[in-house]
Amino acid sequence: MNAINLVFGTSFGFLMHICYILSGNFGWTIIVFTLLTKVVLFPISLISQKNSIILVKIQPLLADLQARYGDDVSTLVKEQKALYKHERYSAMKAILPLLVQIPLIVGVISVVNAPTKYIGANIDPVFLGIDLFALPNGLLVPILAITSTMLLCVVQNIYNVVSREQGFIGKWGVTVFLVAFTGWFSFVCLSAVGLYWTFSNLFSIVVLAICNLIYNPKKYIDYDNRSVKSKRTKAEKAAARERKEREKAREKEDMQRFYDIKKELVFYSESSGFYKYFQHFIEYILAHSDITVHYLTSDIDDQVFSIDKPHFETYFCSANGLITAFMKMEADVVAMSMPDLEVYHYKRSLVRKDIEYIYIDHGMGSFNLMLREGALNHFDTIFCYGKNHNEEILAMERLYNLPVKKLVNTGFGLLDMLIEAYENTGRQRHEKPQILIAPSWQKDNILEYCLSPLLEELFKMDAKIIIRPHPEFVKRFPGKIKSLQDKYAGEIGAGMELQTDFSSNSTVYDSDLVITDWSSIAQEFSFATKKPSLFINTPMKVMNTEWRSIGVEPMEIWIRDRIGVSVDPDKLGSLGETIQRLIDNNNNYKSAIEDLLANHMYNAGYTAEVGGEYIIGQIKERRLIQNA
């Protein structure tokens, strides 16, 4: 510490000596020295101002990354670093003023404690009638220091580009802390230090004003159109508290029951909209066995709570509670549509090492492209919907030398339900074409990439337009859904519909055309209705950057121009004509779609039986082993 005092004391003592020669008064020496430091360090303040503007400007993008990759820390960090590099934001520049301020204070304290040693002159300590070296301090300088700190904080909360973004607690919590710290600091240190602190605050206000003139945040940040988190009303806050309390009470009751009861078969669902992926298997099992299905969901409003069937038990468990529930899982078979088992915070059971974990996907598309690398490595069994699923799993096992999994060629139960529902609709032609926009939720999906020009073309048609965001998009980006509702408030209800209830698929099979990007909903629609789909070539959805290494072309790529037409986002000018041709001549695609359904997909119409019998057989086998 003595060495640090000597280094900074000598350096700043030389500067103060010059200031003392110019002013002839130690109090003015402190003030002039403080002013000189602000002038010399102004370029750093300017750099920090520009850097802070960048940080605030990219806040919506950072929030987007957090929502999109919040459950994948490594990808989140990677994407944040890429964003910082692209926007030229530096975390070091953000803390640079603080790093500079620390040696300044150390140097000032060193000089003030030994002015004759460092300045080399007889000091007249009297300034404004205050004995600057008297202990304990007088009250005037501490009061000035506290007042200037409070003034600086208030000004920063209003005009500093970063501080103004903080909430009430963030702004005034820091203010209270700094005022309290200043009061303590100015009382325990010599008055000259308090004087430095006071004028440093006052000069900082001037520096902030100059920085805002040179780099005006309003010129770089679009405050009017920036997507920011809106404040919740009292009613919304009350509703959120009520829901949280309801979830807490329900979870406590349900999970106690879940842990206490012996279970053979458990289905886990992330939300209400996912029941349709399990429904066909569950109904078959309930109808053809005495097995009790235990259905665990993280959605307290899940539709399954309204299902009253023998041998069907439902439970609510929050996302946080699910970590414990998975570790304490006791069952023979656990079926789920959530990938990444064992990869992140949801682990295989610590209690039962012989549980068979079955993966049941949301769609017919590529495992390798649409799931993260290693997302299925810790499952025992995969229900495969088509040849592409088999080919990819086998290729990944060979490439990465993975344990062999059971591949059950079930087919896609949701597709069976869609085909049956479509057949029962009578397939009446709409007076107006019904067009369904159903994008995926990855970055640069239709809603984020080209919705406005797409709708501009569709509005030229006499058609009913339904926008059906992906359930994950609705869950992760409620602010964007709200912005969408506000932007098209005039059209919604008058020829356009925004659908956020995913418990029914009626809009899928009842539409005349589906427009999507890289979502597997196109396959569901075309296979069920035998009608073509329209694909917008937005940047491809890629969850696994190493997808090319296994050597199997993803279904999402090769199927686009076999069941429909793909269009580039910058060529939407004649989209209306293309859509009308597809609707008028949809029979041209019927034979190609039927051929793919027959020769690529497994067990169309028999998915429930194949998958249900497999699960029943596995549990019966466990019973025989346990009773032997």
C-alpha positions as CSV (number, residue, x, y, z in Angstrom):
1,M,0.0,0.0,0.0
2,N,2.9,2.4,0.8
3,A,4.3,1.7,-2.7
4,I,0.9,2.5,-4.3
5,N,0.6,5.7,-2.3
6,L,4.1,6.7,-3.3
7,V,3.5,6.1,-7.0
8,F,0.2,7.9,-7.2
9,G,1.2,10.5,-4.6
10,T,4.3,11.5,-6.4
11,S,2.6,11.7,-9.8
12,F,-0.4,13.7,-8.6
13,G,1.7,15.6,-6.1
14,F,3.7,17.0,-9.1
15,L,0.4,18.1,-10.8
16,M,-0.9,19.6,-7.6
17,H,2.4,21.4,-7.1
18,I,1.8,23.1,-10.5
19,C,-1.8,23.9,-9.6
20,Y,-0.7,25.3,-6.2
21,I,1.9,27.6,-7.9
22,L,-0.9,28.9,-10.2
23,S,-3.5,29.4,-7.5
24,G,-1.5,30.0,-4.3
25,N,-4.3,28.4,-2.2
26,F,-4.6,24.7,-1.4
27,G,-8.4,24.7,-1.7
28,W,-8.2,26.2,-5.2
29,T,-5.4,23.8,-5.9
30,I,-7.8,20.9,-5.3
31,I,-10.4,22.5,-7.5
32,V,-8.0,23.3,-10.4
33,F,-6.5,19.8,-10.1
34,T,-10.0,18.2,-10.3
35,L,-10.8,20.3,-13.4
36,L,-7.5,19.4,-15.1
37,T,-8.2,15.6,-14.5
38,K,-11.7,16.0,-16.1
39,V,-10.1,17.8,-19.1
40,V,-7.3,15.3,-19.5
41,L,-9.7,12.3,-19.1
42,F,-12.4,13.7,-21.3
43,P,-11.5,11.5,-24.3
44,I,-12.1,8.5,-22.0
45,S,-15.5,9.9,-21.0
46,L,-16.3,10.4,-24.7
47,I,-15.3,6.8,-25.5
48,S,-17.5,5.6,-22.6
49,Q,-20.4,7.7,-23.9
50,K,-20.2,6.1,-27.4
51,N,-19.8,2.7,-25.9
52,S,-22.8,3.2,-23.6
53,I,-25.0,4.3,-26.5
54,I,-24.1,1.0,-28.3
55,L,-25.0,-1.0,-25.2
56,V,-28.4,0.7,-24.9
57,K,-29.0,0.4,-28.6
58,I,-28.5,-3.4,-28.6
59,Q,-30.5,-4.0,-25.5
60,P,-33.5,-5.3,-27.5
61,L,-31.2,-7.6,-29.3
62,L,-29.6,-8.9,-26.1
63,A,-33.1,-9.5,-24.7
64,D,-34.0,-11.4,-27.8
65,L,-30.9,-13.6,-27.4
66,Q,-31.8,-14.2,-23.7
67,A,-35.3,-15.3,-24.6
68,R,-34.1,-17.4,-27.5
69,Y,-31.1,-19.1,-26.0
70,G,-31.7,-18.7,-22.2
71,D,-31.8,-22.4,-21.7
72,D,-28.5,-22.9,-23.7
73,V,-25.8,-21.0,-21.8
74,S,-23.0,-21.8,-24.2
75,T,-24.9,-20.7,-27.3
76,L,-26.1,-17.6,-25.4
77,V,-22.6,-16.5,-24.5
78,K,-21.4,-17.3,-28.1
79,E,-24.2,-15.2,-29.6
80,Q,-23.7,-12.3,-27.2
81,K,-19.9,-12.2,-28.0
82,A,-20.7,-12.2,-31.7
83,L,-23.2,-9.3,-31.2
84,Y,-20.7,-7.3,-29.2
85,K,-18.1,-7.8,-31.8
86,H,-20.4,-6.8,-34.7
87,E,-21.6,-3.7,-32.9
88,R,-18.1,-2.9,-31.5
89,Y,-19.2,-2.8,-27.9
90,S,-16.5,-3.4,-25.3
91,A,-17.2,-4.3,-21.7
92,M,-13.7,-2.9,-20.8
93,K,-14.6,0.5,-22.1
94,A,-17.7,0.4,-19.9
95,I,-15.7,0.2,-16.7
96,L,-12.7,2.3,-17.9
97,P,-13.9,5.5,-16.2
98,L,-14.2,3.6,-12.9
99,L,-10.8,2.1,-13.3
100,V,-9.3,5.6,-13.8
101,Q,-11.2,7.1,-10.9
102,I,-9.7,4.6,-8.4
103,P,-6.0,5.7,-8.8
104,L,-7.2,9.4,-8.8
105,I,-8.8,9.0,-5.4
106,V,-5.8,7.1,-4.1
107,G,-3.5,9.9,-5.4
108,V,-5.5,12.7,-3.9
109,I,-5.7,11.0,-0.5
110,S,-1.9,10.4,-0.6
111,V,-1.2,14.1,-1.4
112,V,-3.7,15.4,1.1
113,N,-2.3,13.3,3.9
114,A,1.2,14.6,3.3
115,P,1.0,17.8,1.3
116,T,4.4,19.1,2.2
117,K,6.0,15.8,1.2
118,Y,4.4,15.6,-2.3
119,I,3.8,19.2,-3.2
120,G,6.9,20.5,-1.6
121,A,5.6,23.8,-0.3
122,N,4.3,25.4,2.9
123,I,0.5,25.0,2.6
124,D,-2.0,27.5,3.8
125,P,-4.8,25.1,4.8
126,V,-7.4,27.8,5.2
127,F,-10.0,27.9,2.4
128,L,-13.4,29.5,2.7
129,G,-12.8,29.7,6.4
130,I,-12.5,25.9,6.8
131,D,-9.5,24.2,8.4
132,L,-9.0,21.5,5.7
133,F,-6.8,19.4,7.9
134,A,-8.8,19.5,11.2
135,L,-10.0,16.2,12.6
136,P,-12.9,15.5,13.0
137,N,-14.1,17.3,9.8
138,G,-16.3,20.2,9.9
139,L,-19.8,19.8,8.5
140,L,-19.7,22.1,5.5
141,V,-17.5,20.0,3.2
142,P,-19.3,16.7,3.9
143,I,-22.7,18.4,3.3
144,L,-21.3,19.8,0.0
145,A,-20.0,16.3,-1.0
146,I,-23.4,14.7,-0.2
147,T,-25.3,17.4,-2.0
148,S,-23.1,17.2,-5.1
149,T,-23.4,13.4,-5.2
150,M,-27.2,13.5,-5.0
151,L,-27.3,16.2,-7.7
152,L,-25.0,14.1,-10.0
153,C,-27.1,11.0,-9.4
154,V,-30.3,12.8,-10.3
155,V,-28.8,14.3,-13.4
156,Q,-27.5,10.9,-14.5
157,N,-30.8,9.2,-13.9
158,I,-32.4,11.7,-16.3
159,Y,-29.6,12.3,-18.9
160,N,-27.1,9.4,-18.7
161,V,-27.8,7.0,-21.6
162,V,-27.4,3.9,-19.4
163,S,-28.8,5.1,-16.1
164,R,-32.0,6.3,-17.7
165,E,-32.7,2.7,-18.8
166,Q,-32.8,1.4,-15.3
167,G,-35.9,0.9,-13.3
168,F,-36.9,2.8,-10.2
169,I,-35.0,0.5,-7.8
170,G,-32.0,0.5,-10.0
171,K,-31.8,4.2,-10.3
172,W,-32.6,5.3,-6.7
173,G,-31.1,2.3,-5.0
174,V,-27.7,3.3,-6.5
175,T,-28.4,6.9,-5.6
176,V,-29.1,6.1,-1.9
177,F,-26.0,3.9,-1.7
178,L,-23.7,6.6,-3.2
179,V,-25.1,9.3,-1.0
180,A,-24.6,7.2,2.1
181,F,-21.1,6.2,1.0
182,T,-20.2,9.8,0.2
183,G,-21.4,10.9,3.6
184,W,-19.3,8.3,5.4
185,F,-16.3,8.8,3.1
186,S,-16.2,12.6,3.5
187,F,-16.4,12.3,7.3
188,V,-13.6,9.8,7.7
189,C,-11.3,11.5,5.2
190,L,-9.7,14.9,5.3
191,S,-11.8,17.8,4.1
192,A,-9.6,18.3,1.0
193,V,-10.7,14.8,-0.2
194,G,-14.3,15.8,0.3
195,L,-13.6,19.0,-1.6
196,Y,-12.2,16.9,-4.5
197,W,-15.2,14.7,-4.4
198,T,-17.6,17.6,-4.5
199,F,-16.1,19.3,-7.5
200,S,-15.5,16.0,-9.2
201,N,-19.2,15.4,-9.1
202,L,-20.0,19.0,-10.3
203,F,-17.5,18.8,-13.2
204,S,-18.9,15.3,-14.1
205,I,-22.3,16.9,-14.7
206,V,-20.6,19.3,-17.1
207,V,-18.7,16.5,-18.8
208,L,-22.0,14.5,-19.2
209,A,-23.7,17.5,-20.8
210,I,-20.8,18.0,-23.3
211,C,-20.8,14.2,-24.1
212,N,-24.5,14.3,-24.8
213,L,-24.0,17.3,-27.1
214,I,-21.2,15.5,-29.1
215,Y,-22.9,12.0,-29.0
216,N,-26.6,12.7,-28.6
217,P,-28.2,9.3,-27.7
218,K,-31.4,10.3,-29.5
219,K,-29.5,10.4,-32.8
220,Y,-28.4,6.8,-32.4
221,I,-31.2,5.2,-30.5
222,D,-34.7,5.0,-31.9
223,Y,-36.5,5.4,-28.6
224,D,-39.9,5.7,-30.3
225,N,-39.8,2.3,-32.1
226,R,-37.5,0.4,-29.8
227,S,-39.0,-2.7,-28.4
228,V,-38.8,-2.3,-24.6
229,K,-40.5,-4.2,-21.8
230,S,-43.7,-2.3,-21.0
231,K,-44.6,-1.7,-17.4
232,R,-47.3,-4.0,-16.1
233,T,-50.5,-2.4,-14.7
234,K,-51.6,-3.0,-11.2
235,A,-54.2,-5.5,-12.5
236,E,-51.6,-7.4,-14.4
237,K,-49.3,-7.5,-11.4
238,A,-52.1,-8.7,-9.2
239,A,-53.0,-11.4,-11.8
240,A,-49.4,-12.5,-11.9
241,R,-49.2,-12.7,-8.1
242,E,-52.4,-14.7,-8.0
243,R,-51.2,-17.1,-10.7
244,K,-47.9,-17.6,-8.9
245,E,-49.7,-18.3,-5.6
246,R,-52.0,-20.7,-7.4
247,E,-49.1,-22.4,-9.1
248,K,-47.3,-22.7,-5.8
249,A,-50.3,-24.3,-4.0
250,R,-51.1,-26.6,-6.9
251,E,-47.5,-27.7,-7.3
252,K,-47.1,-28.5,-3.6
253,E,-50.3,-30.6,-3.6
254,D,-49.7,-32.4,-6.9
255,M,-46.0,-33.2,-6.4
256,Q,-46.6,-34.7,-3.0
257,R,-49.1,-37.0,-4.6
258,F,-46.7,-37.6,-7.5
259,Y,-43.8,-38.7,-5.3
260,D,-46.0,-40.8,-3.0
261,I,-47.7,-43.0,-5.7
262,K,-46.0,-45.9,-7.5
263,K,-45.8,-45.1,-11.2
264,E,-45.1,-47.3,-14.3
265,L,-45.6,-44.8,-17.1
266,V,-45.1,-41.0,-17.0
267,F,-45.6,-38.5,-19.9
268,Y,-44.1,-35.0,-19.4
269,S,-45.4,-32.0,-21.3
270,E,-44.0,-28.5,-21.4
271,S,-47.3,-26.8,-22.1
272,S,-50.9,-27.4,-23.0
273,G,-50.3,-27.3,-26.7
274,F,-48.1,-30.4,-26.5
275,Y,-50.8,-32.9,-25.5
276,K,-51.7,-33.5,-29.1
277,Y,-48.3,-35.1,-29.6
278,F,-49.1,-37.7,-26.9
279,Q,-52.9,-38.0,-27.2
280,H,-53.0,-40.9,-29.7
281,F,-50.6,-43.0,-27.7
282,I,-52.3,-42.2,-24.4
283,E,-55.8,-43.0,-25.6
284,Y,-54.6,-46.3,-27.1
285,I,-52.9,-47.3,-23.9
286,L,-55.9,-46.4,-21.7
287,A,-58.2,-48.4,-24.1
288,H,-56.0,-51.5,-24.4
289,S,-54.4,-52.0,-21.0
290,D,-54.8,-51.4,-17.2
291,I,-51.8,-49.1,-17.1
292,T,-52.3,-45.8,-15.3
293,V,-50.9,-42.9,-17.3
294,H,-49.3,-40.2,-15.1
295,Y,-49.2,-36.9,-17.0
296,L,-46.8,-34.3,-15.6
297,T,-47.1,-30.8,-17.1
298,S,-45.5,-27.4,-16.5
299,D,-48.6,-25.5,-17.6
300,I,-51.1,-24.9,-14.7
301,D,-53.7,-24.1,-17.4
302,D,-53.0,-27.3,-19.4
303,Q,-56.1,-28.7,-21.1
304,V,-55.3,-32.2,-19.6
305,F,-56.7,-31.0,-16.2
306,S,-60.2,-31.1,-17.8
307,I,-59.8,-34.7,-18.9
308,D,-61.6,-37.1,-16.6
309,K,-60.7,-40.7,-17.5
310,P,-60.0,-43.8,-15.5
311,H,-56.3,-44.5,-15.0
312,F,-55.3,-41.0,-16.2
313,E,-53.7,-38.9,-13.5
314,T,-52.5,-35.3,-14.0
315,Y,-50.0,-33.2,-12.0
316,F,-48.6,-29.7,-12.2
317,C,-44.9,-29.0,-11.7
318,S,-43.2,-25.6,-12.4
319,A,-40.1,-25.4,-14.5
320,N,-38.0,-24.9,-11.4
321,G,-39.6,-27.8,-9.5
322,L,-39.1,-30.0,-12.6
323,I,-35.3,-30.2,-11.9
324,T,-36.0,-32.0,-8.6
325,A,-38.9,-34.0,-10.1
326,F,-36.6,-35.4,-12.8
327,M,-33.8,-36.3,-10.4
328,K,-36.3,-38.1,-8.1
329,M,-38.2,-39.7,-10.9
330,E,-39.4,-43.3,-10.2
331,A,-41.1,-45.0,-13.1
332,D,-40.5,-47.8,-15.7
333,V,-41.1,-45.6,-18.7
334,V,-40.9,-41.8,-19.2
335,A,-42.1,-40.4,-22.5
336,M,-41.4,-36.7,-23.4
337,S,-41.1,-34.3,-26.3
338,M,-38.4,-32.1,-24.6
339,P,-34.9,-32.9,-26.0
340,D,-31.5,-32.2,-24.3
341,L,-32.1,-34.7,-21.5
342,E,-29.0,-34.8,-19.3
343,V,-27.4,-32.0,-21.4
344,Y,-28.5,-29.1,-19.2
345,H,-30.4,-28.9,-15.9
346,Y,-33.0,-31.7,-16.6
347,K,-31.2,-34.9,-15.7
348,R,-32.0,-38.6,-15.8
349,S,-33.3,-40.0,-12.5
350,L,-30.8,-40.4,-9.6
351,V,-33.2,-42.8,-8.0
352,R,-34.0,-45.3,-10.8
353,K,-31.2,-46.1,-13.2
354,D,-33.3,-48.5,-15.3
355,I,-35.9,-46.0,-16.5
356,E,-36.6,-46.2,-20.2
357,Y,-36.7,-42.6,-21.6
358,I,-38.6,-42.3,-24.9
359,Y,-38.3,-39.2,-27.1
360,I,-41.4,-38.2,-29.1
361,D,-40.7,-35.3,-31.4
362,H,-43.0,-32.3,-32.3
363,G,-42.7,-32.8,-36.0
364,M,-41.5,-34.8,-38.9
365,G,-38.4,-32.8,-39.7
366,S,-34.7,-33.4,-39.1
367,F,-33.4,-34.3,-35.7
368,N,-29.9,-33.3,-36.8
369,L,-30.8,-29.9,-38.1
370,M,-33.6,-28.8,-35.7
371,L,-32.2,-30.1,-32.4
372,R,-29.0,-29.1,-30.7
373,E,-25.9,-31.3,-31.1
374,G,-26.2,-34.3,-28.7
375,A,-29.9,-33.5,-27.9
376,L,-31.0,-37.1,-28.1
377,N,-27.8,-38.8,-26.9
378,H,-29.2,-39.7,-23.4
379,F,-32.5,-41.2,-24.5
380,D,-33.0,-44.9,-24.7
381,T,-35.7,-45.0,-27.4
382,I,-36.8,-42.8,-30.2
383,F,-40.2,-42.9,-31.9
384,C,-39.4,-42.4,-35.6
385,Y,-42.0,-40.8,-37.9
386,G,-40.3,-41.4,-41.3
387,K,-37.2,-42.8,-43.0
388,N,-35.3,-39.6,-42.4
389,H,-35.4,-40.1,-38.6
390,N,-34.0,-43.6,-38.9
391,E,-31.2,-42.5,-41.3
392,E,-30.2,-39.6,-39.1
393,I,-30.1,-41.5,-35.8
394,L,-28.1,-44.3,-37.3
395,A,-25.7,-41.9,-39.0
396,M,-25.1,-40.0,-35.7
397,E,-24.5,-43.2,-33.8
398,R,-21.9,-44.3,-36.3
399,L,-20.2,-40.9,-36.5
400,Y,-20.0,-40.3,-32.7
401,N,-19.7,-43.9,-31.6
402,L,-22.9,-43.6,-29.5
403,P,-24.8,-46.4,-27.7
404,V,-27.3,-48.0,-30.0
405,K,-30.9,-46.7,-29.3
406,K,-34.2,-48.5,-29.9
407,L,-35.8,-47.0,-33.0
408,V,-39.5,-47.6,-33.1
409,N,-41.0,-46.8,-36.5
410,T,-44.3,-45.5,-35.1
411,G,-45.3,-42.8,-37.7
412,F,-46.6,-39.4,-36.6
413,G,-49.8,-39.6,-34.6
414,L,-50.6,-35.9,-35.0
415,L,-50.6,-36.5,-38.8
416,D,-53.0,-39.3,-38.4
417,M,-55.3,-37.1,-36.4
418,L,-55.0,-34.3,-39.0
419,I,-55.8,-36.7,-41.8
420,E,-58.9,-38.0,-40.0
421,A,-60.1,-34.5,-39.0
422,Y,-59.6,-33.3,-42.6
423,E,-61.5,-36.3,-44.0
424,N,-64.4,-35.5,-41.6
425,T,-64.6,-31.8,-42.5
426,G,-66.3,-32.5,-45.8
427,R,-63.5,-30.5,-47.5
428,Q,-65.8,-27.7,-48.6
429,R,-64.2,-24.9,-50.5
430,H,-64.1,-21.5,-48.8
431,E,-65.8,-18.6,-50.4
432,K,-62.6,-16.7,-49.7
433,P,-59.3,-18.5,-49.6
434,Q,-58.1,-19.1,-46.1
435,I,-54.3,-18.6,-45.8
436,L,-52.4,-19.7,-42.7
437,I,-49.1,-18.1,-41.9
438,A,-47.4,-20.5,-39.5
439,P,-43.6,-19.8,-39.1
440,S,-41.1,-21.5,-36.8
441,W,-39.7,-19.6,-33.8
442,Q,-36.0,-19.5,-34.7
443,K,-34.1,-16.2,-35.4
444,D,-35.2,-14.5,-38.6
445,N,-38.5,-16.3,-38.9
446,I,-41.3,-14.8,-41.0
447,L,-42.7,-12.8,-38.1
448,E,-39.4,-11.1,-37.6
449,Y,-37.9,-11.1,-41.1
450,C,-40.5,-10.3,-43.7
451,L,-44.0,-10.2,-42.2
452,S,-44.8,-6.7,-43.4
453,P,-44.0,-7.1,-47.1
454,L,-45.7,-10.5,-47.0
455,L,-48.9,-9.1,-45.5
456,E,-48.8,-6.2,-47.9
457,E,-49.1,-8.7,-50.8
458,L,-51.8,-10.8,-49.0
459,F,-53.9,-7.7,-48.3
460,K,-54.2,-7.3,-52.0
461,M,-56.1,-10.6,-52.2
462,D,-59.7,-11.2,-51.1
463,A,-58.6,-13.8,-48.6
464,K,-58.9,-14.6,-44.9
465,I,-55.5,-14.5,-43.2
466,I,-54.6,-16.4,-40.1
467,I,-51.3,-15.8,-38.3
468,R,-50.4,-18.7,-36.1
469,P,-47.0,-18.1,-34.3
470,H,-45.1,-21.0,-33.0
471,P,-45.9,-21.8,-29.3
472,E,-42.3,-21.2,-28.3
473,F,-42.4,-17.8,-29.9
474,V,-45.5,-16.9,-28.0
475,K,-43.9,-18.1,-24.8
476,R,-40.5,-16.5,-25.2
477,F,-41.5,-13.2,-26.9
478,P,-44.8,-11.9,-25.5
479,G,-43.6,-8.4,-26.2
480,K,-43.4,-9.1,-29.9
481,I,-46.8,-10.7,-29.9
482,K,-48.2,-7.6,-28.2
483,S,-46.4,-5.3,-30.8
484,L,-47.9,-7.5,-33.6
485,Q,-51.4,-7.1,-32.1
486,D,-51.0,-3.3,-31.7
487,K,-49.5,-2.8,-35.2
488,Y,-52.3,-4.7,-37.0
489,A,-55.2,-3.9,-34.6
490,G,-57.3,-2.6,-37.5
491,E,-56.9,-5.8,-39.5
492,I,-57.3,-8.3,-36.7
493,G,-60.9,-9.2,-36.6
494,A,-61.5,-7.8,-40.1
495,G,-60.2,-10.4,-42.4
496,M,-57.2,-11.3,-40.3
497,E,-56.8,-13.5,-37.2
498,L,-54.0,-13.9,-34.7
499,Q,-54.1,-17.3,-33.1
500,T,-52.3,-18.0,-29.9
501,D,-54.3,-21.0,-28.7
502,F,-52.6,-24.2,-29.8
503,S,-54.9,-26.7,-28.3
504,S,-56.7,-27.2,-31.6
505,N,-55.3,-27.8,-35.1
506,S,-58.5,-26.9,-37.0
507,T,-56.8,-23.9,-38.7
508,V,-54.2,-26.2,-40.1
509,Y,-56.4,-28.7,-41.9
510,D,-59.1,-26.1,-42.7
511,S,-56.8,-23.7,-44.6
512,D,-56.4,-23.6,-48.3
513,L,-52.7,-22.8,-48.1
514,V,-50.0,-22.7,-45.5
515,I,-47.2,-20.2,-45.7
516,T,-44.2,-21.0,-43.5
517,D,-40.4,-20.7,-43.4
518,W,-38.7,-23.8,-42.0
519,S,-41.5,-25.2,-39.8
520,S,-42.6,-28.8,-40.1
521,I,-46.2,-27.5,-40.1
522,A,-45.9,-27.5,-43.9
523,Q,-45.4,-31.3,-44.0
524,E,-48.4,-31.7,-41.6
525,F,-50.6,-29.6,-43.7
526,S,-49.6,-31.0,-47.1
527,F,-49.7,-34.7,-46.0
528,A,-53.1,-34.2,-44.3
529,T,-54.8,-32.2,-47.0
530,K,-52.7,-33.2,-50.1
531,K,-52.5,-29.5,-50.9
532,P,-49.2,-27.7,-51.6
533,S,-47.4,-25.4,-49.2
534,L,-45.6,-22.1,-49.8
535,F,-42.2,-21.7,-48.3
536,I,-40.4,-18.3,-47.7
537,N,-36.7,-18.8,-47.9
538,T,-35.7,-16.9,-44.8
539,P,-32.3,-17.8,-43.3
540,M,-32.5,-21.5,-42.6
541,K,-33.4,-22.6,-39.1
542,V,-30.2,-24.3,-37.7
543,M,-30.0,-25.5,-34.1
544,N,-27.0,-27.7,-34.8
545,T,-24.2,-26.0,-36.8
546,E,-22.5,-29.4,-37.3
547,W,-25.5,-30.9,-39.1
548,R,-23.6,-31.5,-42.4
549,S,-21.1,-33.8,-40.7
550,I,-23.5,-36.8,-40.6
551,G,-24.0,-36.8,-44.3
552,V,-27.8,-37.0,-44.4
553,E,-29.7,-34.2,-46.2
554,P,-32.4,-32.8,-43.8
555,M,-36.0,-33.3,-44.9
556,E,-36.6,-29.6,-44.5
557,I,-34.3,-28.9,-47.5
558,W,-35.2,-31.6,-50.0
559,I,-39.0,-31.5,-49.4
560,R,-39.6,-27.8,-50.1
561,D,-40.0,-28.0,-53.8
562,R,-41.6,-31.4,-53.8
563,I,-44.7,-30.5,-51.8
564,G,-44.9,-26.8,-52.8
565,V,-43.1,-23.7,-54.0
566,S,-40.3,-21.8,-52.2
567,V,-39.9,-18.0,-52.7
568,D,-37.1,-15.7,-51.7
569,P,-38.1,-12.9,-49.3
570,D,-36.9,-10.2,-51.7
571,K,-39.2,-11.6,-54.5
572,L,-42.6,-11.2,-52.9
573,G,-43.9,-8.7,-55.4
574,S,-46.0,-11.2,-57.4
575,L,-46.8,-13.5,-54.5
576,G,-50.5,-13.0,-54.9
577,E,-50.4,-14.6,-58.3
578,T,-48.3,-17.5,-57.1
579,I,-50.7,-18.2,-54.2
580,Q,-53.7,-18.1,-56.5
581,R,-52.1,-20.6,-58.9
582,L,-51.2,-22.9,-56.0
583,I,-54.8,-22.8,-54.7
584,D,-56.4,-23.2,-58.1
585,N,-54.1,-26.1,-59.2
586,N,-53.4,-27.9,-55.9
587,N,-54.3,-31.2,-57.5
588,N,-51.0,-31.0,-59.5
589,Y,-49.1,-31.7,-56.2
590,K,-51.5,-34.4,-54.9
591,S,-49.8,-37.5,-56.4
592,A,-46.3,-36.3,-55.3
593,I,-47.6,-35.7,-51.8
594,E,-49.4,-39.1,-51.7
595,D,-46.2,-40.9,-52.9
596,L,-44.1,-39.3,-50.1
597,L,-46.7,-40.2,-47.5
598,A,-46.8,-43.8,-48.7
599,N,-43.1,-44.4,-49.2
600,H,-41.4,-42.1,-46.7
601,M,-43.7,-41.9,-43.7
602,Y,-44.2,-44.9,-41.4
603,N,-47.6,-46.4,-40.5
604,A,-49.9,-43.7,-41.6
605,G,-53.2,-44.3,-39.8
606,Y,-51.7,-46.8,-37.4
607,T,-49.3,-44.7,-35.3
608,A,-51.3,-45.0,-32.1
609,E,-51.4,-48.8,-32.3
610,V,-47.7,-49.2,-33.1
611,G,-46.5,-46.8,-30.4
612,G,-49.1,-47.8,-27.8
613,E,-48.4,-51.5,-28.2
614,Y,-44.6,-50.8,-27.8
615,I,-45.1,-49.0,-24.5
616,I,-47.6,-51.6,-23.2
617,G,-45.2,-54.3,-24.1
618,Q,-42.3,-52.7,-22.3
619,I,-44.3,-52.2,-19.1
620,K,-45.6,-55.8,-19.2
621,E,-42.1,-57.0,-19.6
622,R,-41.0,-54.9,-16.5
623,R,-43.9,-56.5,-14.6
624,L,-42.8,-60.0,-15.4
625,I,-39.2,-59.2,-14.3
626,Q,-40.4,-57.6,-11.1
627,N,-42.8,-60.5,-10.3
628,A,-40.2,-63.2,-11.1
